[in-house]
Amino acid sequence: MGPLGRSKGMVAIVAASLLAAACGTATSTPQASTQASTPQASTPQASTPEATQVSADLTFQFWIAGDADKQAWETVTAVAMADHPGLKITVQGTPWPDYWTKIGNQLSNTGAPCIVGMQSLRLAAYADQLVPMDDLMVKYGVKAEDFDKSIFDSMKHGGKQVALPYDFGPLIVYYNRDSFKAANIAEPKPGWTLEDFTKAATALTTGGKFGFTTASIDQEYLSWVLDLSGAEVLDANGKLAVNSPAFVDGYKKYVDLMRSSIAPPVTVAGYDGYLNMLTAWTSGTAAMYVDGPWMVISNRDAVKFDMGMVPMPAGPGGSKHYTAGSGFGISKQCPTPEAAFQAIVSMTSDKALTGLASVGRAYPARPAVADAWYTAAKIEGARETLDYANAHSVPWLTPPNWVQMADLFDRTGLQALTGELTPEEVLKTVQEQGGL
């Protein structure tokens, strides 16, 4: 799901693994992981799309950081072209900060790419321009129960399936095990509390280093608001409700917590702020930060300390975590939607997702291949953490104008973190402009 591209070394591993899958290398079928949030009547079985005589030239548009990232996604489309020799898929992309503006313009015009990357938080903004997949799923035997329910449902709009997911995950806390050990602080475990977090972060803030780091970006402040007050972006009627008493309370607590000296000052909003946050953690300047499981392998390989992961601390209402993820949809401008769907079925198949999971590129949306991800991650407590977080997760729902509102919230939220605006002033601005 994440916006970051991978290192060239990581991409090379991804490419090798997926190319082997695309060329039909024999592999054993992983067993399903235990996930309380997605109970299964029986162990999901590996799926292999049937080869067909479909023939089409397709374009796949995704958020891509550079040539190496593009190569990784070309190996994903190679799986589809191996399954369906009549398909030719061209990969093109735009860096994350620009992707959502560009794809919006493309989808509303002829010549739009047939297959498009979609993130669950931003899906609603583009869903009306995507092909509903429900009938195609029936025709080609794609079963909803083979996917994690939380992210599968997050890829729906108006009750219709408009994208198939390839990855997902709850927002979790990454922490520096060495820092905890040096400070003689017990490592956090699933079920730890906000009080536990605050005590640890405060004790770890010493000698020019910090217990935590954050950023003015939606996955950070919204996750904390859910944790601190249980409030979500939308009300029960699906309307923007960042001015509700519960949301205001949670956001104020988040700002107060981040301004209590446990985190370095936040100086820039959005994507650049995310990069600053990540750097503070990987460099050892901050002992903890929040991100998704899609960052496990790149984080592990980037740091020089022993890395741990744990669910977010339980707030006053208990443990609550957002689940987010990404997948692939079909543009309504596509002249060959059935061919595009068959390509997506292959791109989200056990074969493709095992390749991605086996190098940690994505925590797979198919529980049947989750073991490949855990084997690659090699992080103590990873399964326990994600099982617990998944069991306490809710889909992350946003309004159709969230792309614009997230940008506004990020920018004005920075001013709350710097003290230039009060949390109430920020939320009033977001609600007034976002609720139009």
C-alpha positions, 0 to 999 in steps of 0.5 A: 500500500505504502507510497515509498519505492523500494531499494534497487536491491529489494526490487531485484529480489522481487523481480527474481521471485515473481519471474520464477512464479511467472515462469511456472517454478514449482513451489509448495502451497503455504498454509493459511495464517490464523486471522481472527478478523477473517474466519474461514470455514476451511483452509483457503486453497491455492488459486490458479487462473485458467489459461484462456484465449483472451487477447488484448493490449492493456496499460497498467497505471500505478504509483511508481518511484522510478525505473527499479520500482517499475521493473518490480511491477512489470514482474507482477504483470508478467504473471498475468501474461504467462497465464494468458499468452494473448495479453500484452500489458504495458506498465506506466506510473507516476510517483505517489505525490502526483499519482492521484491527480493524474489518475483522476484526469486520466479516468475521466477521459478517453484513452485512460489506462485499463488497469489502475492502482487503487488505495482503499483510502482514496478509492471513493474518489474514483469508484464511479469511473471504475467497472463493477466486478461482481458479474465478472467475479461470478463468470470467472470463479473469483471468490470473495472468501479467498480474500481478507474480508476487511480489505475486500470490503474496503474495495467496494463502493455503493455495494459493488466490488470495484477493485480486487486487493493485493495487499492490506494491513493494520497500522502498527507500531515499529519500535527499536528493541535496542533502545528499549533494552538499553533503557531497561524498559520491557518490550511492548506486547499486544494489549499494551495500553496508552499509559504503557506507551506514554511511559515508554516514550517519555523514558526513551526521550533523553540525550537528544533522542525521542521516544516517538515520531509522527507526521502530518499525514492521514495514516498517522493522525487518523489512526491516533484519533481512532485509538484515543477516542474511537472516532472515525472520519465519517459518521453513521450516514457516511458524511464527513464528521471531523467536527464531532465531539468524539473526533475533536476530543481524539484529535486534541489528545493526539496533538497534545501527546505529540507536543509533549516533547516525546517526538521531534518537531514536525516541520513539513506536511504530507509526503515529505513529512512522512519521509522525515518521520521514517528517517527519524526512526530508521536513523535511531533518533526516535524509538517508535513510529506508526506504519503498515506491515508493507514496510516491514522488509524495507524497514528491517533492511534499512536499520542497524538495530533490532526491530520490533513490531506491536499493535497500537496501544489500547486507548480508553475504548480498547484496542482499535486499528484501521485496516488499509490496503491497495488493489487494482481496478478497471477503468470504464474507458477500457475497451476490453474490460473482461481481458483487464479483469482476467489480468487482475485475477492473475495479478492478485492470484496466489501465485503472484501474491506469494511472490510479493509476500515471499520478499515482503513487498506486500502483506497479502490480501489472500490469507492462504499465502500469508505464511510466505510473508511471515517467513520472509519477514523473520521478525519475532512477534510479527504473527502475534502482532498482526493477528491481534491487530487484525482482530481489532481492526475496522475498514478505513472509510473516507469520503469521495473528496478525501484526496483533496481533504487529506491534503488540506488536513495535512497542511492545516494539521501541521499548524496544529502540531507547530502550535500556530492553530488550535486543533479546533481551528484545524477541524473547523476548516477541514469540516467546512471545506470538506463537507461542501 
